[in-house]
Amino acid sequence: MSDGTIITVIGAGTMGSGIAITAAISNVEVCQVDVSQDQLDRAKAYHKKTMARNVSKERMTQIEADAALARICYCTESCRSDESSFAIEAATENESLKKKIFASMVETYPADCILATNTSSISITSIADAVPAAADRVIGMHFFNPVPVMKLIEVIKSPATSQDTLERTMDLGESLGKTPIAANDHPGFVSNRVLMPLINEAFHAWNDGVAEPEAIDGIMKLGCAFPMGPLRLADLIGLDVCRDIMLVMHEGLGHPDKYAPCEKLVELVEAGRLGNKTHWGVYDYREAAKTA
Ligand SMILES: NC(=O)c1ccc[n+]([C@@H]2O[C@H](COP(=O)([O-])OP(=O)(O)OC[C@H]3O[C@@H](n4cnc5c(N)ncnc54)[C@H](O)[C@@H]3O)[C@@H](O)[C@H]2O)c1
């Protein structure tokens, strides 16, 4: 896309910074917004490092890398809201925070700007309900981590999302070099509805003494051709995130037991073993972290 598209990405954490650099590489101008200057500085450093790696691996020239970096500005308040055709919210996963951000997006961005959220578990319908006058422009744009690498965008429509919003979002996804696939708004969407019960069941298998984590992961990797086992993946995602998504489905889908988080998963979260981010989850990475 090189038609002067400008987007604002709200949130400069893991996902927002990944979305921003992916867009910049695809010739889109980006205003990267965060309430935290530290996070903006971290995002900028991550972008520079990513582009330096791309140049050293000869994926692009230094001139192209510099041009991509120059397409991003870093702001605590959007400086390009008037010109943005998309505002993609990738702030902390908290429903009331997201509803507040959306309420202010309606005030700030043009009347034809698409208001997208990268939420992994919050209902798009309930976010849209918070901004009734703009509900037709609200859509889920669920990117996957790491954004520059992962090809999928799960595009989530609420009943109020207009066809025009859906089509423009699919077009933007393709112009970012991704494969957008649309689904309806249900708890867990498609990706987590299918993945999280699998991860949860791996915790049940461990808890029931069927096998130890290494064996569970080994069996699923070799037997199902998974790139990594479900317990290792849970560590990568964050055990707290896995538990919270199970709770969203447990509350939203109405089966008394089917989506209840396994007690083993809950126990580890309560013990502060959250996975890679705390260097200890199912597996213990503390020694490796010291060495690193
Ligand atoms: N991490 C993942 O693997 C992953 C995958 C898919 C989707 N998601 C979703 O993406 C979103 C962001 O997740 P993340 O992992 O990047 O979180 P993160 O904690 O790394 O980043 C969140 C950022 O939002 C910022 N923020 C908080 N309030 C803000 C506000 N009012 N305005 C602007 N910025 C604000 C924070 O300062 C922080 O930098 C969440 O909705 C999450 O569910 C995460």
The ligand as a Gaussian input file, in Angstrom:
#p B3LYP/6-31G(d) Opt

LIG

0 1
 N        0.652000     -10.605000      23.677000
 C        0.048000     -11.402000      22.800000
 O        0.569000     -12.491000      22.464000
 C       -1.258000     -10.984000      22.179000
 C       -1.707000     -11.662000      21.028000
 C       -2.890000     -11.220000      20.402000
 C       -3.616000     -10.166000      20.946000
 N       -3.159000      -9.545000      22.088000
 C       -3.944000      -8.403000      22.593000
 O       -3.269000      -7.200000      22.223000
 C       -3.517000      -6.194000      23.204000
 C       -2.195000      -5.664000      23.714000
 O       -1.463000      -6.742000      24.252000
 P        0.109000      -6.639000      24.510000
 O        0.572000      -8.024000      24.761000
 O        0.736000      -5.807000      23.446000
 O        0.120000      -5.833000      25.889000
 P        1.315000      -4.971000      26.516000
 O        1.084000      -4.972000      27.971000
 O        2.631000      -5.406000      25.980000
 O        1.047000      -3.500000      25.942000
 C       -0.093000      -2.752000      26.275000
 C        0.263000      -1.282000      26.098000
 O       -0.925000      -0.498000      26.226000
 C       -0.527000       0.725000      26.815000
 N       -1.707000       1.441000      27.282000
 C       -2.442000       1.223000      28.403000
 N       -3.450000       2.126000      28.461000
 C       -3.348000       2.915000      27.349000
 C       -4.107000       4.016000      26.860000
 N       -5.166000       4.511000      27.505000
 N       -3.718000       4.587000      25.693000
 C       -2.634000       4.122000      25.023000
 N       -1.884000       3.085000      25.453000
 C       -2.239000       2.486000      26.601000
 C        0.450000       0.301000      27.899000
 O        1.245000       1.400000      28.338000
 C        1.255000      -0.759000      27.162000
 O        2.381000      -0.223000      26.496000
 C       -4.396000      -6.845000      24.268000
 O       -5.724000      -6.556000      23.983000
 C       -4.097000      -8.335000      24.092000
 O       -5.161000      -9.155000      24.509000
 C       -2.004000      -9.915000      22.715000

